[in-house]
């Protein structure tokens, strides 16, 4: 089978020649290791063998998102302003929103040595800030959509894999405006106000999902954000109110265009798995093992494997830190658990990828082990 055929069959629950293997963001992001930008960690020579391995040997699941440009009626520039500057080896971006007699501001930081963005200061810090944010005209969230980038990504990946359309859900859009402690307190103690914020952000997200699904039908999607409503942050009832209510119609739009929806949800998923299945999801990742998660892959496969294609369940920290022999035992167990008995399919995959500038020999060896295991020791899913 080609890698594209293998992934397509896995998602549809059909037989495959071997389990698929993905390095998640590595091979998922179409990066340029020759880009000399000092903030591009991938231009360090230690990254090249790993990037080459992903491109040549893994079943590529390439992230892609629709292009968005403000609609002609969008007055966003009247309310939002952004400035970026550099200090030392960091790049800072400040965003200001003037609305309702208040000025909201956020500050993010990107460091040269790590491929991640730190939120130094969040835009919303109180219930009063939410009420001000709610006064923004709905037109500020209106965008014209293009799927040309998605189609181009698909052309580039060819038979080496598939393209996965990536989108946050309304909960992600709302919660990421706040520090985690502020989000949890407000979502728990003032659900009416928080639901108003969700409703405001949900309308354009649901509309965009429907439009993109129609313009690029039949693709795999990843929907991220539901983990904000899992324990220990919130209760299962919140998952139904803040996730199911909005993600279920997203999934319906994806399904109506022949696509498949994969739910991205870190952490403790045991109590929300029945609701994820109830929403109509086709897959889930990364199914983290304890202690990060609260459920075993073998149990998820046994109880939900007929409903969901499973993606996981290796911790990125294990890839970077475990000696090769120990990591092989962990990975081999995941492969056995993910393919045991009957089920739609399994993709051996870590929960994330390294974000530092240097890839060690041990990390590289452990990634090589994943490819070897599915080729030599894997059983058909």
C-alpha positions in Angstrom: 0.0 0.0 0.0 1.1 3.6 -0.5 1.3 5.7 2.7 -1.8 7.6 1.5 -3.7 4.4 1.0 -2.7 3.1 4.4 -3.8 6.1 6.3 -7.1 6.4 4.3 -7.9 2.8 5.1 -7.0 3.2 8.7 -9.3 6.1 9.1 -12.1 4.3 7.4 -11.7 1.1 9.5 -10.5 -1.0 6.6 -7.7 -3.6 6.6 -4.1 -2.4 6.1 -0.7 -4.0 5.4 0.7 -2.7 8.7 -0.1 -0.1 11.3 0.6 3.5 10.3 3.2 5.5 12.2 3.3 9.3 12.5 5.8 11.6 14.2 2.9 14.2 14.7 4.3 17.7 14.2 7.5 16.3 12.7 6.3 15.6 9.2 3.1 17.2 10.1 4.5 20.7 9.7 6.0 21.5 6.3 9.1 23.2 7.6 12.1 24.6 5.8 15.4 23.6 7.5 17.4 25.9 5.1 15.5 29.0 6.3 18.2 31.1 8.2 15.6 32.8 10.4 17.1 32.7 13.9 13.8 31.7 15.3 13.7 28.6 13.0 14.9 25.8 15.3 14.8 23.3 12.4 17.8 24.9 10.7 20.1 23.3 13.3 21.9 20.5 11.5 20.8 18.0 14.2 17.2 18.3 13.0 17.9 17.2 9.4 18.2 13.4 9.9 14.9 13.4 11.8 13.1 15.5 9.3 14.4 13.3 6.5 13.3 10.2 8.3 9.8 11.5 8.8 9.4 12.5 5.2 10.8 9.2 3.8 9.5 6.6 6.2 6.4 7.8 8.2 2.8 8.0 7.1 2.6 11.7 6.8 -0.4 13.5 8.2 0.2 17.1 7.0 -1.4 19.9 9.0 -3.2 22.5 6.8 -5.6 25.3 7.6 -7.8 27.5 5.4 -6.6 30.9 4.3 -8.4 33.8 5.9 -8.6 37.4 5.0 -10.8 40.0 6.6 -14.1 40.4 4.8 -14.7 43.8 3.2 -17.2 44.6 6.0 -14.7 43.6 8.8 -13.9 46.6 11.0 -11.3 44.8 13.0 -8.6 47.5 12.5 -10.9 50.0 14.3 -10.6 47.9 17.5 -7.4 45.8 17.3 -3.8 46.9 17.0 -0.6 44.9 17.1 3.1 45.7 17.6 6.1 43.4 17.5 9.6 44.0 18.7 12.8 42.1 19.7 14.7 42.1 23.0 17.9 40.0 23.2 17.0 36.5 21.8 13.2 36.9 22.2 10.5 38.3 20.0 7.5 40.0 21.7 4.1 40.7 20.2 1.6 43.0 22.0 -2.1 43.1 20.9 -4.5 45.8 22.2 -8.2 45.9 21.9 -10.1 49.1 22.6 -13.8 48.5 23.3 -16.5 49.3 25.7 -14.5 52.1 27.3 -11.7 49.6 28.2 -8.4 48.7 26.7 -7.5 45.0 26.8 -4.0 43.9 26.0 -2.1 40.7 25.6 1.7 40.0 25.3 3.3 36.9 23.8 7.0 35.9 23.6 8.9 33.7 21.2 12.5 32.6 22.1 15.1 31.6 19.5 16.0 28.4 21.2 12.5 26.9 21.5 9.8 26.4 19.0 6.9 27.6 21.1 5.0 30.7 21.9 4.6 31.9 25.5 1.6 34.0 26.6 3.2 36.4 29.0 -0.1 38.3 29.5 -3.6 37.2 28.3 -6.1 39.5 26.7 -9.0 38.8 29.2 -8.3 39.0 32.9 -11.7 39.5 34.5 -15.5 39.2 33.9 -15.5 42.9 33.1 -13.1 42.2 30.3 -15.4 39.5 28.9 -18.3 41.9 28.9 -16.3 44.5 27.0 -15.1 41.9 24.5 -18.7 40.8 23.9 -19.3 44.4 22.6 -17.1 43.8 19.6 -19.2 43.8 16.4 -19.8 40.3 15.0 -18.3 41.6 11.8 -14.9 41.7 13.5 -14.9 37.9 13.1 -16.0 37.7 9.5 -13.3 36.4 7.1 -13.2 35.4 3.5 -12.0 31.8 3.2 -9.6 30.1 0.8 -8.7 26.4 0.6 -5.9 26.8 -2.0 -3.3 26.2 0.7 -5.0 23.0 1.7 -5.1 21.8 -1.9 -1.4 22.8 -2.5 -0.3 20.9 0.7 -2.1 17.9 -0.6 -0.4 18.1 -4.0 3.0 18.4 -2.3 2.5 15.4 0.0 1.2 13.2 -2.8 1.1 9.5 -2.0 3.4 9.9 1.0 0.4 10.7 3.2 -2.7 12.8 3.6 -3.6 16.4 4.6 -5.4 17.0 7.9 -7.4 20.2 8.2 -6.6 21.8 11.6 -9.1 23.9 13.6 -9.7 24.9 17.2 -13.2 24.6 18.7 -15.1 27.5 20.3 -13.9 26.5 23.8 -10.3 26.8 22.6 -11.0 30.2 21.2 -12.5 31.4 24.4 -10.2 29.7 27.0 -7.0 30.8 25.2 -8.0 34.5 25.7 -7.4 34.0 29.5 -4.9 32.6 31.9 -5.8 29.1 32.9 -6.7 30.1 36.5 -9.0 32.8 35.3 -10.6 30.6 32.7 -11.4 27.8 35.1 -12.8 30.1 37.8 -15.1 32.0 35.4 -16.2 28.9 33.4 -17.0 27.2 36.7 -18.6 30.1 38.7 -20.3 32.1 35.9 -21.4 29.7 33.2 -23.9 32.1 31.8 -21.3 34.8 31.0 -18.8 32.2 29.7 -21.5 30.7 27.5 -22.2 34.1 26.0 -18.5 34.3 25.1 -18.7 30.8 23.6 -21.8 31.7 21.5 -20.1 34.8 20.1 -17.0 32.9 19.0 -18.9 29.8 17.9 -20.9 31.4 15.2 -18.0 32.2 12.9 -16.2 29.0 13.7 -19.2 26.8 12.8 -19.8 28.8 9.7 -16.1 28.5 8.6 -16.1 24.7 9.3 -19.2 24.2 7.1 -17.8 26.3 4.3 -14.3 24.7 4.3 -15.8 21.2 4.5 -17.8 22.0 1.4 -14.9 23.5 -0.4 -12.4 20.7 0.5 -14.7 17.7 1.1 -13.6 14.2 2.2 -10.6 15.2 4.3 -9.5 14.3 7.8 -9.9 17.1 10.3 -8.3 17.6 13.8 -10.4 19.6 16.3 -8.5 20.8 19.3 -9.6 22.5 22.5 -11.9 19.9 24.3 -9.1 19.2 26.8 -9.9 22.6 28.5 -13.1 21.0 29.8 -11.6 17.8 31.2 -10.7 17.0 34.8 -9.0 18.4 36.8 -10.0 21.7 35.2 -13.7 21.3 34.8 -16.4 18.6 35.4 -17.9 16.2 32.8 -21.1 18.3 32.8 -19.0 21.2 31.6 -17.7 19.1 28.7 -21.2 18.6 27.6 -22.1 22.3 27.8 -18.9 23.7 26.5 -17.7 21.1 24.0 -20.4 18.7 22.8 -22.8 21.6 22.2 -20.5 23.2 19.7 -18.2 20.4 18.4 -21.1 18.1 17.5 -22.4 20.5 14.8 -18.8 20.9 13.5 -18.6 17.2 13.1 -21.9 17.1 11.3 -20.7 19.6 8.8 -17.5 17.6 8.2 -19.5 14.3 7.8 -22.0 15.9 5.5 -19.0 16.6 3.1 -17.6 13.1 3.4 -14.9 14.0 5.9 -13.7 12.5 9.2 -13.2 14.3 12.5 -10.3 13.5 14.9 -10.6 15.0 18.4 -7.4 16.2 20.0 -7.6 15.9 23.8 -4.7 15.7 26.1 -4.9 14.5 29.7 -7.8 12.8 31.5 -10.3 11.6 29.0 -11.8 8.6 30.7 -15.1 10.3 31.8 -15.5 12.2 28.5 -14.8 9.4 26.0 -18.5 8.4 25.9 -19.4 12.0 25.0 -16.7 12.1 22.3 -18.2 8.9 20.7 -21.7 10.4 21.1 -20.6 13.5 19.2 -19.8 11.3 16.2 -16.1 11.7 16.3 -14.1 9.3 14.0 -10.8 9.4 15.9 -9.0 10.6 19.0 -5.4 11.5 19.9 -3.1 11.3 21.8 -4.5 9.0 24.4 -1.8 9.8 27.0 -0.9 7.0 29.4 -1.0 7.4 33.2 0.1 9.5 35.0 -0.5 12.2 32.4 -3.7 10.5 31.3 -6.2 8.4 33.3 -6.9 5.5 30.9 -4.9 2.7 29.3 -4.7 2.4 25.5 -5.7 -1.3 25.7 -9.0 -0.3 27.5 -9.8 2.4 25.0 -9.2 -0.1 22.2 -11.4 -2.7 23.8 -14.3 -0.3 24.7 -14.2 2.3 21.9 -12.0 0.8 19.2 -14.9 0.0 16.9 -16.1 3.6 17.1 -12.8 5.5 17.0 -9.5 5.3 15.1 -6.9 5.7 17.8 -3.8 7.9 17.4 -1.1 7.6 20.1 -0.1 6.9 22.8 3.6 7.7 23.4 4.7 10.6 25.5 7.1 12.9 23.8 9.1 13.1 27.0 9.8 9.4 26.7 11.2 9.8 23.2 13.6 12.4 24.5 14.5 10.9 27.8 14.2 7.1 27.9 17.2 4.9 27.0 16.6 3.0 23.7 15.9 -0.4 25.2 13.4 1.1 27.7 11.7 3.1 25.0 11.4 0.1 22.7 9.5 -1.8 25.3 7.1 1.1 25.9 6.6 1.6 22.1 6.1 -2.1 21.5 3.5 -2.2 24.2 1.6 0.7 22.7 1.7 -1.1 19.3 0.3 -4.3 20.8 -2.4 -2.5 22.8 -3.4 -0.3 19.9 -3.9 -3.2 17.5 -5.3 -5.9 19.8 -8.6 -7.4 18.9 -11.1 -5.7 16.6 -11.1 -2.0 15.9 -11.2 0.7 13.2 -7.5 1.3 13.2 -4.4 2.5 15.0 -1.7 5.0 14.2 1.4 4.8 16.4 2.2 8.4 17.4 3.7 10.5 20.1 1.7 13.1 22.0 3.9 16.0 20.7 7.4 16.6 19.3 10.6 18.1 20.6 10.6 21.9 20.6 14.3 22.6 21.3 16.9 23.6 18.8 19.0 20.3 19.2 18.0 16.7 18.5 20.2 14.3 20.5 21.4 10.9 19.3 19.2 9.2 21.8 16.1 11.0 20.6 16.9 10.2 17.0 17.4 6.5 17.9 14.0 6.3 19.6 12.3 7.8 16.5 14.1 5.2 14.3 12.7 2.5 16.7 9.1 3.6 15.9 9.6 3.1 12.2 11.4 -0.3 12.7 8.7 -1.6 15.0 5.8 -1.0 12.6 7.8 -2.4 9.7 9.2 -5.5 11.5 7.1 -6.3 14.5 3.7 -4.7 13.9 0.5 -6.7 13.3 -2.1 -5.4 10.9 -4.6 -3.2 12.7 
